[in-house]
């Protein structure tokens, strides 16, 4: 966990960079094991996943519709469907209300109303604080609200320990990474990905997400700043979801 601004110290920066390398190696290993038939993932039908019918989910949609640009809103929906799909592919039990609400609001710190925070602190930490207050205000208990905060706090991490932080935090990080840089796509069948894109097209997303990294003046040594310096622009630009899975 990071300090309340999400500005990493020297040792934390080194650890974060090692985590990025380790996560990529782990992904490549799992992809190879899948190709060799050593490790398999469940097939998923888009109809298996639904948007929860609850007060907090409805309020999150209302908030998102008011604040997000069209491309960022669709990214958040894709993040949910990819995260929920990854849960099914790995047979992981999840609190769907939790996963949906955090997926829809995880990038609230990049919206026009809130992106002033980027130059002052990590936008993911800001988003975590926002979701906790939002959840508490709308009837979610303290424990769950705190876990929701942690999930959004950590969604920029290359790997989230699901045993320590929960399935939802683990899945949110993977689902967001899948949509932004194309990680873990081998875990989901092509038809499912195509259907997600039909429902929530990627129109202008590549340009818009790159713009959030180049124009929002992310505070030095936050994870967004470090990711950008380590080549995020190239990874996002080369995301195969932008072309292969249209």
Buried (B, 14 or more C-beta within 10 A) or exposed (E): EBEEBBBBEEEBBEEBBEBBEEBEEEBEEBBEEBEEEEEEBBEBEBEEBEBBEBEBBBBBBEBBEEBBBEBBBBBBBBBBBBBBBBBBBBEBEBBBBBBBBBBBBBBBBBBEEBBEBBEBBBBBBBBBBBBBEBBBEBEBEEEBBBBBBBBBBBBBBBBBEBEEBBBBBBBBBBBBBBBBBBBBBBBBBEEBBEBBBEEBBBEBBBEBBBBBBEEBEBBEBBBBBBBBEBEBBEBBBEBEBBEEBE
